Amino acid sequence: MAAEQRKIIIDTDPGIDDAMAIFLALRSPEVEVIGLTTIYGNVYTTLATRNALHLLEVAERTDIPVAEGSHVTITKGTKLRIADFVHGADGLGNQNFPPPKGKAVEQSAAAFLVEQAKLYPGKVTVVALGPLTNLALAVELDPAFVKNIGQIILLGGAFSVNGNVNPAAEANIFGDPEAADIVFTCGADVVAVGINVTHQVVMTDADREKLAQSKGKFAQYLSKILEVYFAYHREAYSTRGVYLHDPSALLVAVNPSLFTYTEGVVRVQTTGITRGLTILYNKQKRYDLYGFGEMTEWADKPTVKVAVTVDAPAIVKLLMDRLMDS
């Protein structure tokens, strides 16, 4: 008897590596994608919705609903920095695809997340690939959401390494630090995949060449849109390859054993020059007995799991195999 498929909702800001992650999910028999929710990040929310609908049309999966998410942060801030220099002005490598025929559902992303978690209590995993505003809104919308949601796998944080927006902060957490702190401390089963692990997972020029030569529909589509992303990485990191952030996080839902994890309380810095910094408290010191002196900000907070190592070759192989055979 095969293991039961995990129902997943992908909260996404597509983005080139989001496109990879979405296609990978649709090619993974271990998971059933029951919806996409959209958020600002690589692009503004309106364009994220358009791109999500477009990607589902490319995949011939217009049966999957798309719910549009928040246009502003949890504190009603607007997104200042859009990563169009990484993904192209359209978020998908400046290919100027025709507009999708489909439309988003009437519900907001937060309402959709709450509804699906209620419909399938304990069975739904959210894979969050952008800032965490929609999830924080779902936590605020329904007190039962935290108990109903099976797991939240989030791409975010830079644990013990520099961030990628500035030395302190990783882009998704920086996009809405207050929302991230709500999600990290809400008490749900949370797994964080930070750039400390995703920067070890690289698709090389040779891998891209393989995609281009394969007959896979998704491989063909991706090899078209990847140039902008590769060019950015050459420029920014002097590397001949691209980091596979989003597909790596998605694969926690498919095969969690590709990573190892530590557990502890994570808090997010929300002010000052380290705004967006993720701090993991590893509980090696028992503050309940001896105290940090000041207990309030860390005491009684639920723990989360944080990925600490990754089997990078296995992730690249799995991604390549599934995209080329599409």
C-alpha positions in Angstrom: 0.0 0.0 0.0 1.6 3.3 -1.1 1.9 6.0 1.5 -1.0 8.5 1.4 -0.4 11.5 -0.8 0.3 14.7 1.2 -2.2 17.5 0.3 -0.2 20.6 -0.3 -0.9 24.3 -0.9 2.0 26.3 -2.4 2.1 29.9 -1.2 4.1 31.5 -3.9 5.5 34.6 -5.6 6.4 33.2 -9.0 9.5 33.7 -9.8 11.7 31.4 -11.8 12.6 29.0 -9.0 8.9 29.1 -7.9 8.0 27.9 -11.4 10.5 25.0 -10.9 9.0 24.2 -7.5 5.4 24.2 -8.8 6.3 22.0 -11.8 8.3 19.7 -9.5 5.3 19.4 -7.2 3.0 18.5 -10.1 5.5 15.8 -11.1 5.7 14.3 -7.6 3.3 11.5 -6.9 4.0 11.8 -3.2 2.0 15.1 -3.1 -1.3 16.4 -4.3 -1.4 20.1 -5.0 -4.8 21.3 -3.8 -4.2 25.0 -4.4 -1.8 27.9 -5.0 -1.9 31.1 -2.9 -0.1 34.2 -4.1 2.1 36.8 -2.4 4.4 39.6 -3.3 8.2 39.0 -3.3 9.8 38.3 -6.6 7.0 40.3 -8.1 4.0 42.2 -6.8 1.0 40.2 -5.8 -1.2 40.9 -8.9 1.6 39.6 -11.1 2.2 36.7 -8.8 -1.4 35.7 -9.3 -1.1 36.1 -13.1 2.0 34.0 -13.1 0.5 31.3 -10.9 -2.5 31.0 -13.3 -0.2 31.0 -16.3 2.0 28.2 -14.9 -1.0 26.0 -14.2 -2.2 26.6 -17.8 1.3 25.5 -19.1 1.0 22.4 -16.8 -2.6 21.8 -18.0 -3.7 21.8 -14.4 -6.3 24.6 -14.4 -8.4 22.4 -12.1 -6.1 23.7 -9.2 -7.5 26.8 -7.6 -5.4 30.0 -7.2 -6.3 32.4 -4.3 -4.8 35.8 -4.4 -3.0 36.9 -1.2 -2.1 40.1 0.5 -0.7 43.1 -1.4 0.7 44.6 1.8 2.6 43.4 4.9 0.8 42.4 8.1 1.5 46.0 9.4 0.1 47.4 6.1 3.5 48.2 4.7 4.1 48.0 1.0 6.8 46.0 -0.6 9.7 48.2 -1.3 12.0 45.8 -3.1 10.8 43.6 -5.9 13.4 41.1 -7.2 12.7 41.9 -10.9 16.5 42.1 -11.4 16.7 38.4 -10.4 13.7 37.0 -12.3 12.9 39.5 -15.0 10.3 42.3 -15.1 7.5 39.7 -15.6 9.0 37.3 -13.0 9.4 34.6 -15.6 12.5 35.6 -17.5 11.1 38.4 -19.6 9.3 36.0 -22.0 6.1 38.1 -22.1 3.8 35.2 -22.1 0.1 35.9 -23.1 -2.2 36.6 -20.2 -3.8 33.5 -18.7 -7.4 32.7 -19.4 -8.2 31.6 -15.8 -9.1 33.8 -12.8 -8.3 33.5 -9.1 -11.1 32.3 -6.8 -13.1 34.9 -4.9 -11.6 34.0 -1.6 -8.5 35.7 -0.2 -5.5 33.5 0.3 -5.8 33.6 4.1 -9.5 32.5 3.9 -8.6 29.7 1.5 -5.8 28.4 3.8 -8.2 28.5 6.8 -11.0 26.7 4.8 -8.7 24.0 3.4 -7.1 23.3 6.8 -10.7 23.0 8.3 -11.8 20.7 5.4 -8.8 18.3 5.9 -7.7 18.7 9.5 -4.1 17.6 10.1 -3.8 16.6 6.4 -2.7 19.9 4.6 0.9 21.0 4.3 1.5 24.6 3.3 4.8 25.1 1.4 5.5 28.8 1.8 8.0 30.1 -0.8 7.6 33.9 -0.2 7.1 36.3 2.6 4.8 34.9 5.3 2.0 37.5 5.3 -0.8 35.1 4.1 0.1 32.5 6.8 0.2 35.1 9.6 -3.2 36.4 8.4 -4.6 32.9 8.5 -3.3 32.5 12.1 -5.1 35.7 13.0 -8.3 34.9 11.1 -9.0 31.6 12.7 -7.7 30.5 16.2 -8.1 26.9 15.1 -5.9 27.2 12.0 -2.7 26.4 14.0 -4.3 23.1 15.1 -6.0 22.3 11.8 -2.9 22.8 9.6 -0.8 19.7 9.2 2.5 21.3 8.6 4.0 24.6 7.4 7.2 24.2 5.4 8.7 27.6 4.8 11.6 28.9 2.7 13.1 31.5 4.9 15.8 32.6 7.2 19.6 32.6 7.2 20.6 30.5 10.2 24.2 31.3 11.3 25.1 32.7 7.8 24.7 36.1 6.2 21.4 37.1 4.6 20.9 37.7 0.9 19.1 41.1 1.2 21.7 42.5 3.6 24.1 40.8 6.1 21.3 40.1 8.6 18.3 39.1 6.6 17.1 36.6 4.0 14.6 38.0 1.4 11.4 36.2 2.4 11.7 37.0 6.1 12.8 40.6 5.3 9.6 40.9 3.1 7.5 40.8 6.3 9.4 40.2 9.5 6.4 40.7 11.8 4.4 38.1 9.9 7.4 35.7 10.1 7.7 36.1 13.9 3.9 35.3 14.2 4.3 32.1 12.1 7.5 31.0 13.9 5.8 31.4 17.3 2.2 30.3 16.5 2.6 26.7 17.7 2.0 24.9 14.3 4.3 22.2 13.1 6.8 24.5 11.3 9.9 23.5 9.3 12.2 26.3 8.1 14.5 25.9 5.2 17.0 28.7 5.1 19.7 29.9 2.7 22.2 28.2 5.0 21.1 25.0 3.2 19.6 26.2 -0.1 22.9 27.9 -1.1 24.4 24.4 -1.2 22.0 23.2 -3.8 23.1 24.4 -7.2 21.8 23.8 -10.8 24.9 24.1 -13.0 25.2 25.3 -16.6 25.6 21.6 -17.6 22.3 20.7 -15.8 20.6 23.5 -17.7 22.0 22.2 -21.0 20.5 18.7 -20.1 17.1 20.4 -19.5 17.3 22.1 -22.9 18.1 18.9 -24.7 15.4 16.8 -23.0 12.0 16.2 -24.4 10.2 17.1 -21.1 7.6 19.8 -21.5 8.5 21.4 -18.2 12.2 21.1 -18.9 11.7 22.9 -22.2 9.7 25.7 -20.6 12.2 26.2 -17.8 15.2 26.2 -20.1 13.6 29.1 -21.9 13.1 31.2 -18.8 16.3 30.4 -17.0 18.7 32.8 -18.8 17.8 35.9 -16.7 18.3 33.8 -13.4 21.7 32.4 -14.5 22.9 35.9 -15.6 21.9 37.3 -12.2 23.9 34.6 -10.4 26.9 35.1 -12.6 26.8 38.8 -11.8 25.9 38.7 -8.1 27.7 35.5 -6.9 30.3 34.9 -9.7 28.9 31.4 -10.0 28.1 29.4 -13.1 24.9 28.0 -11.8 21.8 29.0 -9.8 20.6 28.3 -6.3 17.6 26.0 -6.1 15.9 27.7 -3.1 12.2 27.0 -3.8 12.6 23.4 -5.2 14.7 22.5 -2.1 12.0 23.7 0.3 9.3 21.9 -1.7 11.1 18.6 -1.5 10.8 18.6 2.3 7.1 17.8 1.6 8.1 15.1 -0.9 11.1 13.5 1.0 11.9 15.0 4.4 14.9 12.7 4.8 16.9 14.7 2.2 17.6 17.1 5.1 18.6 16.9 8.7 17.0 19.2 11.2 17.6 20.8 14.6 14.8 22.1 16.9 14.5 25.3 18.9 12.7 28.5 19.3 13.0 30.9 16.4 12.4 34.7 16.7 12.6 37.4 14.1 14.2 40.8 14.7 11.6 43.4 13.6 13.5 46.7 14.1 16.8 48.4 13.4 19.6 47.4 11.0 19.1 43.7 11.7 15.4 43.8 10.8 14.5 40.4 9.3 17.3 38.5 11.2 16.2 35.0 12.3 17.6 33.8 15.6 17.5 30.1 16.6 17.7 29.4 20.3 19.1 25.9 20.6 18.0 25.3 24.2 21.5 24.2 25.3 21.2 26.5 28.3 18.1 25.8 30.5 16.9 29.3 31.0 13.9 28.1 32.9 16.2 27.1 35.8 19.0 29.7 35.7 17.4 32.4 33.5 18.8 34.7 30.9 17.8 37.3 33.5 15.2 38.6 31.0 12.9 35.7 30.2 9.9 37.3 28.4 10.8 37.2 24.7 11.8 33.6 24.6 10.1 31.8 27.5 7.2 29.5 26.7 7.6 29.9 22.9 6.9 26.8 20.8 9.8 25.2 19.0 10.2 24.7 15.3 12.4 22.6 13.1 15.2 24.2 11.1 17.1 22.4 8.3 20.8 22.2 9.0 22.2 19.8 6.4 21.0 18.9 2.9 21.8 16.1 0.4 22.3 18.5 -2.5 23.2 16.0 -5.2 20.1 14.0 -4.4 17.9 17.1 -4.7 19.4 18.1 -8.0 19.0 14.6 -9.4 15.4 14.3 -8.2 14.5 17.7 -9.8 16.2 16.9 -13.1 14.7 13.4 -13.4 11.2 14.7 -12.7 11.4 17.7 -15.0 13.0 15.9 -17.9 10.4 13.1 -17.7 7.5 15.5 -18.0 
